[in-house]
Structures are given as structure tokens and as C-alpha cells.
């Protein structure tokens, strides 16, 4: 019985040593982090904007903006910007246009637009004069990310609801 206890103890000690010895650096996966921040919303009859500000120190992602604007009868324009604190390997913004026919109760995606730049600290993209249905409700969502070395930081933005003229 004592011999079995010693063998189990020795086995557990070996497993503990092996578990502590294997370095985390062997993992090839890139680290991804959602950065804490706060949103400021601007809404008028003609435009809705979500401006996100990062509050964490020592991170790359600085701020992100997503907006939708009434561009005339049956038209909207959308835009997005991602800004880093420093030059990054890749800075990206994706903008998604959502539509609602039932007064804004439910939305479905009707368009997506992707923009990416390398070795910069900012990326901006826009799509103007997108044809939509007058009187229907629209909103834009943004997906923002910056990558440096093997670290990726990201956040999202969502505008308020805009009724197309």
C-alpha cells in the first residue's frame, strides 16, 4: 500500500514538473484582446455616429468611429475609422449596413464593406450613395482591429437608427 502511494506521489510530482516546464511560448496562436473603452453617440435626423475611445494604457487600439448619414432620397452613406496609438502591422475596419422594415424592431444585414492598411496607424473607409428604401430604418455596425507582431486588439461600434428619406 505504501509503495502504491509513493508511486502515485512520484507520478503526480513528475506531471507537475512537466506541466510547469512546458513554456507558453511554444503556442503559435496570436493573442487577441477586446480592449476596454467607452462610446459617445451622436444622433440627428440626418446622421448617427458611434465614437469609441480606448481607456486602457499600453495598448495599440486608440479609437474607432462608425457612422451612417442620409445622402438624399433613397440613399445613405456609411463610414468607419480605426486609429492606433502607434504604427501597426495591420489596421482594419469593417462596416456592416443593416436594414429594418418593421420600425427598427429587427434588423438584417444588407451590405458589408472591408478596408485594411498595412504599416500605418489609421485606416478609414466609406461607401457613399448606397441605394436604400425610403422610410425604412437603417443602422451601421463597425468591426475594428489593429495587429502588431502577434497581438491583435479589437472592438465594435454600433450607430443609432436612421430613417432613410
Secondary structure in CASP SS format (residue, H / E / C, confidence):
PFRMAT SS
TARGET T0000
AUTHOR 0000-0000-0000
METHOD secondary structure of the structure
MODEL  1
X C 1.00
X H 1.00
X H 1.00
X H 1.00
X H 1.00
X H 1.00
X H 1.00
X H 1.00
X H 1.00
X H 1.00
X H 1.00
X H 1.00
X H 1.00
X H 1.00
X H 1.00
X H 1.00
X H 1.00
X H 1.00
X H 1.00
X H 1.00
X H 1.00
X C 1.00
X C 1.00
X H 1.00
X H 1.00
X H 1.00
X C 1.00
X C 1.00
X C 1.00
X C 1.00
X E 1.00
X E 1.00
X E 1.00
X E 1.00
X C 1.00
X C 1.00
X E 1.00
X E 1.00
X E 1.00
X E 1.00
X E 1.00
X E 1.00
X E 1.00
X C 1.00
X C 1.00
X C 1.00
X E 1.00
X E 1.00
X E 1.00
X E 1.00
X E 1.00
X E 1.00
X E 1.00
X E 1.00
X C 1.00
X C 1.00
X C 1.00
X C 1.00
X C 1.00
X C 1.00
X E 1.00
X E 1.00
X E 1.00
X E 1.00
X E 1.00
X E 1.00
X E 1.00
X E 1.00
X E 1.00
X E 1.00
X C 1.00
X C 1.00
X C 1.00
X C 1.00
X E 1.00
X E 1.00
X E 1.00
X E 1.00
X E 1.00
X E 1.00
X E 1.00
X E 1.00
X E 1.00
X E 1.00
X E 1.00
X E 1.00
X E 1.00
X E 1.00
X E 1.00
X E 1.00
X E 1.00
X E 1.00
X E 1.00
X E 1.00
X E 1.00
X E 1.00
X E 1.00
X E 1.00
X E 1.00
X E 1.00
X C 1.00
X C 1.00
X C 1.00
X C 1.00
X C 1.00
X C 1.00
X C 1.00
X E 1.00
X E 1.00
X E 1.00
X E 1.00
X E 1.00
X E 1.00
X E 1.00
X E 1.00
X E 1.00
X E 1.00
X E 1.00
X E 1.00
X E 1.00
X E 1.00
X E 1.00
X E 1.00
X E 1.00
X E 1.00
X E 1.00
X E 1.00
X E 1.00
X E 1.00
X E 1.00
X E 1.00
X C 1.00
X C 1.00
X C 1.00
X C 1.00
X C 1.00
X E 1.00
X E 1.00
X E 1.00
X E 1.00
X E 1.00
X E 1.00
X E 1.00
X E 1.00
X E 1.00
X E 1.00
X E 1.00
X E 1.00
X C 1.00
X C 1.00
X E 1.00
X E 1.00
X E 1.00
X E 1.00
X E 1.00
X E 1.00
X E 1.00
X E 1.00
X C 1.00
X C 1.00
X C 1.00
X E 1.00
X E 1.00
X C 1.00
X C 1.00
END
